[in-house]
Structures are given as structure tokens and as C-alpha cells.
Amino acid sequence: MAFESEKTMFEVYRETVYGNQFRVVYFTELQDHNKASEINRAMAGEHYTDGFIRDLRKDDAKAIIDGLLSRMNDGEALAPEQFLAALGDHLA
């Protein structure tokens, strides 16, 4: 049985400095050596959406997110609601 605390916080943002690409940061997976730089990078970007994914089958959720980011970086327009809907029951 999975506990409610077994989830990973993420944010999708668009870089505003380099290349205008969509990126994701998984905040609850950051380590001390990269925490400040990754948070600063996300804060400098343009917020797109955020949420929590369940740790159960987290790799599946990350694969979905990577696929969505690839589509968006190739020019496909997705509303944040569509992005989250594509994650379905992977969201916590």
C-alpha cells in the first residue's frame, strides 16, 4: 500500500534565457549539490504547471512527462490542463 507521502513534487517551466525550451525539475529528488542551481534555474523560467506524481510507477510518469516536453519543444501547443490530464492517475 502506498502512502500519501510517497510522491514527488515537480514543476514544468519554460526557460527564458537559453533556447526557450520547456524543462522539468523534480524538487523532492534534488540533492544538496544541485538543489540551489536547479531551483534558481526554474525560478528564472516561466512557470507552466506543477504538481505531484505518485512514487508508485514514477518512472512511467517521468516517461510521459518527457514525451510531453518533447512534443511541446517541437512546437505542439498544450494547455497546462491537457498536460496534467495526460498524466492521469500518475498524479497524486
N, CA, C and O atoms as a printed pandas DataFrame, in Angstrom:
     atom_number atom_name residue_name chain_id  residue_number  x_coord  y_coord  z_coord
0              1         N          MET        A               1    0.841   -1.181    0.000
1              2        CA          MET        A               1    0.000    0.000    0.000
2              3         C          MET        A               1    0.888    1.248    0.000
3              4         O          MET        A               1    1.820    1.348    0.798
4              5         N          ALA        A               2    0.604    2.182   -0.881
5              6        CA          ALA        A               2    1.379    3.416   -0.971
6              7         C          ALA        A               2    0.805    4.459   -0.016
7              8         O          ALA        A               2   -0.409    4.581    0.148
8              9         N          PHE        A               3    1.695    5.191    0.596
9             10        CA          PHE        A               3    1.283    6.256    1.493
10            11         C          PHE        A               3    1.197    7.565    0.731
11            12         O          PHE        A               3    1.875    7.750   -0.279
12            13         N          GLU        A               4    0.356    8.478    1.220
13            14        CA          GLU        A               4    0.190    9.784    0.582
14            15         C          GLU        A               4    1.505   10.544    0.511
15            16         O          GLU        A               4    1.707   11.350   -0.397
16            17         N          SER        A               5    2.408   10.293    1.469
17            18        CA          SER        A               5    3.690   10.993    1.488
18            19         C          SER        A               5    4.641   10.473    0.414
19            20         O          SER        A               5    5.683   11.082    0.172
20            21         N          GLU        A               6    4.304    9.364   -0.230
21            22        CA          GLU        A               6    5.165    8.782   -1.254
22            23         C          GLU        A               6    4.848    9.387   -2.612
23            24         O          GLU        A               6    4.242    8.755   -3.478
24            25         N          LYS        A               7    5.277   10.628   -2.768
25            26        CA          LYS        A               7    5.028   11.360   -4.004
26            27         C          LYS        A               7    6.206   12.273   -4.293
27            28         O          LYS        A               7    6.996   12.595   -3.405
28            29         N          THR        A               8    6.309   12.680   -5.536
29            30        CA          THR        A               8    7.397   13.531   -5.986
30            31         C          THR        A               8    6.831   14.833   -6.533
31            32         O          THR        A               8    5.972   14.823   -7.414
32            33         N          MET        A               9    7.311   15.942   -6.014
33            34        CA          MET        A               9    6.872   17.261   -6.461
34            35         C          MET        A               9    7.648   17.662   -7.711
35            36         O          MET        A               9    8.870   17.523   -7.765
36            37         N          PHE        A              10    6.919   18.169   -8.727
37            38        CA          PHE        A              10    7.575   18.603   -9.952
38            39         C          PHE        A              10    7.037   19.953  -10.412
39            40         O          PHE        A              10    5.945   20.374  -10.030
40            41         N          GLU        A              11    7.829   20.610  -11.235
41            42        CA          GLU        A              11    7.398   21.836  -11.908
42            43         C          GLU        A              11    7.890   21.782  -13.343
43            44         O          GLU        A              11    9.029   21.407  -13.619
44            45         N          VAL        A              12    7.004   22.163  -14.245
45            46        CA          VAL        A              12    7.368   22.330  -15.642
46            47         C          VAL        A              12    7.445   23.830  -15.889
47            48         O          VAL        A              12    6.545   24.584  -15.520
48            49         N          TYR        A              13    8.525   24.241  -16.512
49            50        CA          TYR        A              13    8.727   25.660  -16.781
50            51         C          TYR        A              13    9.361   25.817  -18.156
51            52         O          TYR        A              13    9.876   24.861  -18.736
52            53         N          ARG        A              14    9.310   27.042  -18.662
53            54        CA          ARG        A              14    9.954   27.357  -19.933
54            55         C          ARG        A              14   11.140   28.253  -19.644
55            56         O          ARG        A              14   11.010   29.289  -18.992
56            57         N          GLU        A              15   12.292   27.843  -20.135
57            58        CA          GLU        A              15   13.487   28.669  -19.972
58            59         C          GLU        A              15   13.283   29.988  -20.702
59            60         O          GLU        A              15   12.740   30.018  -21.806
60            61         N          THR        A              16   13.709   31.046  -20.096
61            62        CA          THR        A              16   13.593   32.361  -20.735
62            63         C          THR        A              16   14.953   32.909  -21.135
63            64         O          THR        A              16   15.036   33.927  -21.822
64            65         N          VAL        A              17   16.017   32.243  -20.712
65            66        CA          VAL        A              17   17.369   32.721  -21.004
66            67         C          VAL        A              17   18.004   31.929  -22.143
67            68         O          VAL        A              17   18.542   32.515  -23.082
68            69         N          TYR        A              18   17.943   30.614  -22.064
69            70        CA          TYR        A              18   18.596   29.759  -23.055
70            71         C          TYR        A              18   17.556   28.989  -23.857
71            72         O          TYR        A              18   16.860   28.144  -23.295
72            73         N          GLY        A              19   17.432   29.249  -25.125
73            74        CA          GLY        A              19   16.679   28.416  -26.036
74            75         C          GLY        A              19   15.182   28.345  -25.892
75            76         O          GLY        A              19   14.533   27.751  -26.752
76            77         N          ASN        A              20   14.590   28.912  -24.861
77            78        CA          ASN        A              20   13.138   28.925  -24.731
78            79         C          ASN        A              20   12.532   27.521  -24.668
79            80         O          ASN        A              20   11.397   27.325  -25.103
80            81         N          GLN        A              21   13.264   26.548  -24.138
81            82        CA          GLN        A              21   12.810   25.163  -24.069
82            83         C          GLN        A              21   12.008   24.907  -22.793
83            84         O          GLN        A              21   12.246   25.531  -21.759
84            85         N          PHE        A              22   11.057   23.983  -22.884
85            86        CA          PHE        A              22   10.334   23.526  -21.699
86            87         C          PHE        A              22   11.205   22.513  -20.970
87            88         O          PHE        A              22   11.848   21.670  -21.596
88            89         N          ARG        A              23   11.222   22.601  -19.654
89            90        CA          ARG        A              23   12.023   21.721  -18.811
90            91         C          ARG        A              23   11.187   21.305  -17.596
91            92         O          ARG        A              23   10.163   21.913  -17.286
92            93         N          VAL        A              24   11.646   20.269  -16.932
93            94        CA          VAL        A              24   11.003   19.825  -15.694
94            95         C          VAL        A              24   12.056   19.727  -14.609
95            96         O          VAL        A              24   13.209   19.380  -14.868
96            97         N          VAL        A              25   11.647   20.035  -13.400
97            98        CA          VAL        A              25   12.500   19.823  -12.231
98            99         C          VAL        A              25   11.672   19.032  -11.225
99           100         O          VAL        A              25   10.513   19.353  -10.962
100          101         N          TYR        A              26   12.290   17.990  -10.668
101          102        CA          TYR        A              26   11.657   17.170   -9.632
102          103         C          TYR        A              26   12.246   17.614   -8.296
103          104         O          TYR        A              26   13.312   17.146   -7.894
104          105         N          PHE        A              27   11.555   18.507   -7.622
105          106        CA          PHE        A              27   12.096   19.146   -6.430
106          107         C          PHE        A              27   12.455   18.157   -5.330
107          108         O          PHE        A              27   13.494   18.304   -4.686
108          109         N          THR        A              28   11.621   17.162   -5.106
109          110        CA          THR        A              28   11.864   16.252   -3.996
110          111         C          THR        A              28   12.978   15.255   -4.282
111          112         O          THR        A              28   13.313   14.448   -3.416
112          113         N          GLU        A              29   13.562   15.295   -5.485
113          114        CA          GLU        A              29   14.696   14.429   -5.810
114          115         C          GLU        A              29   16.024   15.173   -5.842
115          116         O          GLU        A              29   17.071   14.571   -6.085
116          117         N          LEU        A              30   15.984   16.477   -5.598
117          118        CA          LEU        A              30   17.212   17.267   -5.650
118          119         C          LEU        A              30   18.124   16.914   -4.483
119          120         O          LEU        A              30   17.667   16.623   -3.378
120          121         N          GLN        A              31   19.405   16.946   -4.753
121          122        CA          GLN        A              31   20.422   16.694   -3.738
122          123         C          GLN        A              31   21.056   18.029   -3.340
123          124         O          GLN        A              31   20.853   19.042   -4.009
124          125         N          ASP        A              32   21.810   18.023   -2.267
125          126        CA          ASP        A              32   22.436   19.262   -1.798
126          127         C          ASP        A              32   23.326   19.903   -2.857
127          128         O          ASP        A              32   23.394   21.129   -2.942
128          129         N          HIS        A              33   24.008   19.093   -3.666
129          130        CA          HIS        A              33   24.952   19.644   -4.640
130          131         C          HIS        A              33   24.266   20.328   -5.834
131          132         O          HIS        A              33   24.901   21.138   -6.508
132          133         N          ASN        A              34   23.002   20.028   -6.111
133          134        CA          ASN        A              34   22.347   20.653   -7.261
134          135         C          ASN        A              34   21.061   21.391   -6.900
135          136         O          ASN        A              34   20.403   21.956   -7.774
136          137         N          LYS        A              35   20.704   21.389   -5.632
137          138        CA          LYS        A              35   19.433   21.983   -5.216
138          139         C          LYS        A              35   19.336   23.466   -5.574
139          140         O          LYS        A              35   18.370   23.878   -6.215
140          141         N          ALA        A              36   20.301   24.257   -5.179
141          142        CA          ALA        A              36   20.238   25.706   -5.403
142          143         C          ALA        A              36   20.234   26.041   -6.883
143          144         O          ALA        A              36   19.448   26.881   -7.320
144          145         N          SER        A              37   21.093   25.404   -7.661
145          146        CA          SER        A              37   21.166   25.745   -9.091
146          147         C          SER        A              37   19.903   25.346   -9.840
147          148         O          SER        A              37   19.443   26.093  -10.703
148          149         N          GLU        A              38   19.331   24.185   -9.530
149          150        CA          GLU        A              38   18.111   23.752  -10.210
150          151         C          GLU        A              38   16.915   24.615   -9.831
151          152         O          GLU        A              38   16.095   24.950  -10.686
152          153         N          ILE        A              39   16.813   24.974   -8.569
153          154        CA          ILE        A              39   15.717   25.841   -8.126
154          155         C          ILE        A              39   15.860   27.223   -8.754
155          156         O          ILE        A              39   14.874   27.793   -9.221
156          157         N          ASN        A              40   17.076   27.770   -8.770
157          158        CA          ASN        A              40   17.297   29.076   -9.389
158          159         C          ASN        A              40   16.958   29.056  -10.876
159          160         O          ASN        A              40   16.378   30.008  -11.396
160          161         N          ARG        A              41   17.314   27.986  -11.549
161          162        CA          ARG        A              41   17.023   27.847  -12.982
162          163         C          ARG        A              41   15.509   27.834  -13.218
163          164         O          ARG        A              41   15.011   28.496  -14.128
164          165         N          ALA        A              42   14.792   27.080  -12.398
165          166        CA          ALA        A              42   13.329   27.022  -12.532
166          167         C          ALA        A              42   12.695   28.369  -12.199
167          168         O          ALA        A              42   11.760   28.801  -12.873
168          169         N          MET        A              43   13.201   29.029  -11.163
169          170        CA          MET        A              43   12.637   30.326  -10.762
170          171         C          MET        A              43   12.883   31.396  -11.817
171          172         O          MET        A              43   12.086   32.325  -11.953
172          173         N          ALA        A              44   13.974   31.277  -12.565
173          174        CA          ALA        A              44   14.274   32.247  -13.620
174          175         C          ALA        A              44   13.409   32.007  -14.856
175          176         O          ALA        A              44   13.284   32.886  -15.709
176          177         N          GLY        A              45   12.814   30.824  -14.951
177          178        CA          GLY        A              45   11.981   30.480  -16.101
178          179         C          GLY        A              45   10.549   30.950  -15.922
179          180         O          GLY        A              45   10.189   31.572  -14.922
180          181         N          GLU        A              46    9.754   30.631  -16.919
181          182        CA          GLU        A              46    8.341   30.984  -16.930
182          183         C          GLU        A              46    7.532   29.756  -16.493
183          184         O          GLU        A              46    7.551   28.727  -17.168
184          185         N          HIS        A              47    6.832   29.865  -15.379
185          186        CA          HIS        A              47    6.062   28.746  -14.835
186          187         C          HIS        A              47    5.017   28.278  -15.849
187          188         O          HIS        A              47    4.320   29.089  -16.458
188          189         N          TYR        A              48    4.921   26.952  -16.019
189          190        CA          TYR        A              48    3.918   26.368  -16.909
190          191         C          TYR        A              48    2.887   25.590  -16.091
191          192         O          TYR        A              48    1.693   25.880  -16.171
192          193         N          THR        A              49    3.326   24.618  -15.318
193          194        CA          THR        A              49    2.436   23.854  -14.435
194          195         C          THR        A              49    3.268   23.136  -13.383
195          196         O          THR        A              49    4.493   23.076  -13.486
196          197         N          ASP        A              50    2.607   22.597  -12.383
197          198        CA          ASP        A              50    3.296   21.840  -11.342
198          199         C          ASP        A              50    2.334   20.846  -10.729
199          200         O          ASP        A              50    1.136   20.859  -11.010
200          201         N          GLY        A              51    2.870   19.999   -9.899
201          202        CA          GLY        A              51    2.035   19.017   -9.229
202          203         C          GLY        A              51    2.879   17.970   -8.536
203          204         O          GLY        A              51    4.074   18.158   -8.307
204          205         N          PHE        A              52    2.235   16.864   -8.209
205          206        CA          PHE        A              52    2.881   15.739   -7.553
206          207         C          PHE        A              52    2.564   14.473   -8.343
207          208         O          PHE        A              52    1.426   14.261   -8.760
208          209         N          ILE        A              53    3.572   13.641   -8.543
209          210        CA          ILE        A              53    3.344   12.328   -9.134
210          211         C          ILE        A              53    3.558   11.274   -8.056
211          212         O          ILE        A              53    4.388   11.433   -7.162
212          213         N          ARG        A              54    2.797   10.208   -8.163
213          214        CA          ARG        A              54    2.913    9.106   -7.205
214          215         C          ARG        A              54    4.255    8.397   -7.415
215          216         O          ARG        A              54    4.685    8.182   -8.549
216          217         N          ASP        A              55    4.896    8.043   -6.322
217          218        CA          ASP        A              55    6.170    7.335   -6.429
218          219         C          ASP        A              55    5.985    5.929   -6.991
219          220         O          ASP        A              55    6.901    5.374   -7.599
220          221         N          LEU        A              56    4.803    5.355   -6.787
221          222        CA          LEU        A              56    4.496    4.067   -7.384
222          223         C          LEU        A              56    4.385    4.271   -8.892
223          224         O          LEU        A              56    3.533    5.040   -9.339
224          225         N          ARG        A              57    5.205    3.617   -9.675
225          226        CA          ARG        A              57    5.270    3.755  -11.127
226          227         C          ARG        A              57    5.739    5.160  -11.545
227          228         O          ARG        A              57    5.308    5.699  -12.565
228          229         N          LYS        A              58    6.623    5.725  -10.739
229          230        CA          LYS        A              58    7.161    7.064  -11.013
230          231         C          LYS        A              58    7.896    7.110  -12.350
231          232         O          LYS        A              58    7.828    8.113  -13.060
232          233         N          ASP        A              59    8.595    6.034  -12.695
233          234        CA          ASP        A              59    9.322    6.008  -13.966
234          235         C          ASP        A              59    8.377    6.116  -15.154
235          236         O          ASP        A              59    8.718    6.737  -16.160
236          237         N          ASP        A              60    7.201    5.522  -15.050
237          238        CA          ASP        A              60    6.190    5.650  -16.115
238          239         C          ASP        A              60    5.735    7.099  -16.244
239          240         O          ASP        A              60    5.600    7.619  -17.352
240          241         N          ALA        A              61    5.501    7.746  -15.110
241          242        CA          ALA        A              61    5.068    9.145  -15.119
242          243         C          ALA        A              61    6.147   10.041  -15.721
243          244         O          ALA        A              61    5.844   10.952  -16.491
244          245         N          LYS        A              62    7.407    9.780  -15.369
245          246        CA          LYS        A              62    8.504   10.580  -15.914
246          247         C          LYS        A              62    8.623   10.385  -17.425
247          248         O          LYS        A              62    8.946   11.329  -18.145
248          249         N          ALA        A              63    8.368    9.179  -17.906
249          250        CA          ALA        A              63    8.405    8.923  -19.352
250          251         C          ALA        A              63    7.300    9.702  -20.057
251          252         O          ALA        A              63    7.511   10.228  -21.150
252          253         N          ILE        A              64    6.134    9.778  -19.444
253          254        CA          ILE        A              64    5.032   10.564  -20.017
254          255         C          ILE        A              64    5.423   12.036  -20.057
255          256         O          ILE        A              64    5.223   12.706  -21.069
256          257         N          ILE        A              65    5.977   12.538  -18.961
257          258        CA          ILE        A              65    6.397   13.946  -18.896
258          259         C          ILE        A              65    7.452   14.233  -19.959
259          260         O          ILE        A              65    7.371   15.249  -20.648
260          261         N          ASP        A              66    8.438   13.355  -20.100
261          262        CA          ASP        A              66    9.478   13.549  -21.114
262          263         C          ASP        A              66    8.878   13.597  -22.520
263          264         O          ASP        A              66    9.284   14.415  -23.346
264          265         N          GLY        A              67    7.922   12.729  -22.782
265          266        CA          GLY        A              67    7.268   12.721  -24.084
266          267         C          GLY        A              67    6.492   13.999  -24.345
267          268         O          GLY        A              67    6.536   14.547  -25.447
268          269         N          LEU        A              68    5.782   14.473  -23.332
269          270        CA          LEU        A              68    5.035   15.728  -23.466
270          271         C          LEU        A              68    5.976   16.904  -23.691
271          272         O          LEU        A              68    5.701   17.771  -24.520
272          273         N          LEU        A              69    7.088   16.937  -22.953
273          274        CA          LEU        A              69    8.062   18.018  -23.127
274          275         C          LEU        A              69    8.652   17.995  -24.534
275          276         O          LEU        A              69    8.841   19.049  -25.142
276          277         N          SER        A              70    8.943   16.817  -25.052
277          278        CA          SER        A              70    9.471   16.703  -26.419
278          279         C          SER        A              70    8.476   17.262  -27.429
279          280         O          SER        A              70    8.845   18.011  -28.333
280          281         N          ARG        A              71    7.224   16.892  -27.264
281          282        CA          ARG        A              71    6.187   17.402  -28.175
282          283         C          ARG        A              71    6.086   18.928  -28.101
283          284         O          ARG        A              71    5.995   19.601  -29.128
284          285         N          MET        A              72    6.104   19.463  -26.886
285          286        CA          MET        A              72    5.999   20.912  -26.709
286          287         C          MET        A              72    7.227   21.620  -27.262
287          288         O          MET        A              72    7.105   22.680  -27.877
288          289         N          ASN        A              73    8.409   21.048  -27.051
289          290        CA          ASN        A              73    9.637   21.659  -27.567
290          291         C          ASN        A              73    9.733   21.554  -29.084
291          292         O          ASN        A              73   10.501   22.282  -29.713
292          293         N          ASP        A              74    8.951   20.643  -29.673
293          294        CA          ASP        A              74    8.865   20.547  -31.131
294          295         C          ASP        A              74    7.792   21.462  -31.700
295          296         O          ASP        A              74    7.571   21.472  -32.911
296          297         N          GLY        A              75    7.118   22.234  -30.844
297          298        CA          GLY        A              75    6.171   23.234  -31.314
298          299         C          GLY        A              75    4.707   22.944  -31.051
299          300         O          GLY        A              75    3.857   23.780  -31.357
300          301         N          GLU        A              76    4.386   21.782  -30.491
301          302        CA          GLU        A              76    2.980   21.474  -30.209
302          303         C          GLU        A              76    2.496   22.303  -29.024
303          304         O          GLU        A              76    3.163   22.378  -27.993
304          305         N          ALA        A              77    1.342   22.918  -29.179
305          306        CA          ALA        A              77    0.762   23.725  -28.105
306          307         C          ALA        A              77   -0.122   22.848  -27.230
307          308         O          ALA        A              77   -1.094   22.261  -27.708
308          309         N          LEU        A              78    0.213   22.763  -25.970
309          310        CA          LEU        A              78   -0.593   22.032  -24.995
310          311         C          LEU        A              78   -0.926   22.977  -23.850
311          312         O          LEU        A              78   -0.052   23.674  -23.335
312          313         N          ALA        A              79   -2.180   22.998  -23.461
313          314        CA          ALA        A              79   -2.577   23.768  -22.285
314          315         C          ALA        A              79   -2.126   23.008  -21.044
315          316         O          ALA        A              79   -2.041   21.780  -21.077
316          317         N          PRO        A              80   -1.837   23.705  -19.960
317          318        CA          PRO        A              80   -1.435   23.015  -18.731
318          319         C          PRO        A              80   -2.437   21.931  -18.302
319          320         O          PRO        A              80   -2.041   20.891  -17.777
320          321         N          GLU        A              81   -3.725   22.180  -18.526
321          322        CA          GLU        A              81   -4.742   21.195  -18.165
322          323         C          GLU        A              81   -4.585   19.916  -18.985
323          324         O          GLU        A              81   -4.780   18.818  -18.465
324          325         N          GLN        A              82   -4.236   20.054  -20.254
325          326        CA          GLN        A              82   -4.009   18.886  -21.111
326          327         C          GLN        A              82   -2.773   18.112  -20.644
327          328         O          GLN        A              82   -2.767   16.881  -20.631
328          329         N          PHE        A              83   -1.740   18.843  -20.267
329          330        CA          PHE        A              83   -0.511   18.231  -19.770
330          331         C          PHE        A              83   -0.816   17.371  -18.551
331          332         O          PHE        A              83   -0.421   16.206  -18.492
332          333         N          LEU        A              84   -1.522   17.947  -17.577
333          334        CA          LEU        A              84   -1.845   17.218  -16.353
334          335         C          LEU        A              84   -2.799   16.058  -16.627
335          336         O          LEU        A              84   -2.674   14.992  -16.025
336          337         N          ALA        A              85   -3.748   16.267  -17.535
337          338        CA          ALA        A              85   -4.690   15.193  -17.881
338          339         C          ALA        A              85   -3.960   13.993  -18.475
339          340         O          ALA        A              85   -4.367   12.853  -18.252
340          341         N          ALA        A              86   -2.896   14.233  -19.221
341          342        CA          ALA        A              86   -2.133   13.146  -19.831
342          343         C          ALA        A              86   -1.443   12.283  -18.766
343          344         O          ALA        A              86   -1.136   11.117  -19.013
344          345         N          LEU        A              87   -1.204   12.851  -17.602
345          346        CA          LEU        A              87   -0.592   12.096  -16.508
346          347         C          LEU        A              87   -1.601   11.205  -15.778
347          348         O          LEU        A              87   -1.224   10.252  -15.097
348          349         N          GLY        A              88   -2.879   11.527  -15.929
349          350        CA          GLY        A              88   -3.940   10.676  -15.373
350          351         C          GLY        A              88   -3.730   10.311  -13.928
351          352         O          GLY        A              88   -3.476   11.175  -13.089
352          353         N          ASP        A              89   -3.839    8.991  -13.624
353          354        CA          ASP        A              89   -3.743    8.576  -12.230
354          355         C          ASP        A              89   -2.307    8.479  -11.729
355          356         O          ASP        A              89   -2.067    7.957  -10.640
356          357         N          HIS        A              90   -1.352    8.976  -12.508
357          358        CA          HIS        A              90    0.017    9.101  -12.001
358          359         C          HIS        A              90    0.121   10.305  -11.065
359          360         O          HIS        A              90    1.055   10.407  -10.270
360          361         N          LEU        A              91   -0.853   11.218  -11.172
361          362        CA          LEU        A              91   -0.850   12.381  -10.279
362          363         C          LEU        A              91   -1.306   11.976   -8.891
363          364         O          LEU        A              91   -2.205   11.151   -8.724
364          365         N          ALA        A              92   -0.665   12.575   -7.902
365          366        CA          ALA        A              92   -1.038   12.297   -6.504
366          367         C          ALA        A              92   -2.072   13.300   -6.036
367          368         O          ALA        A              92   -2.516   13.239   -4.889
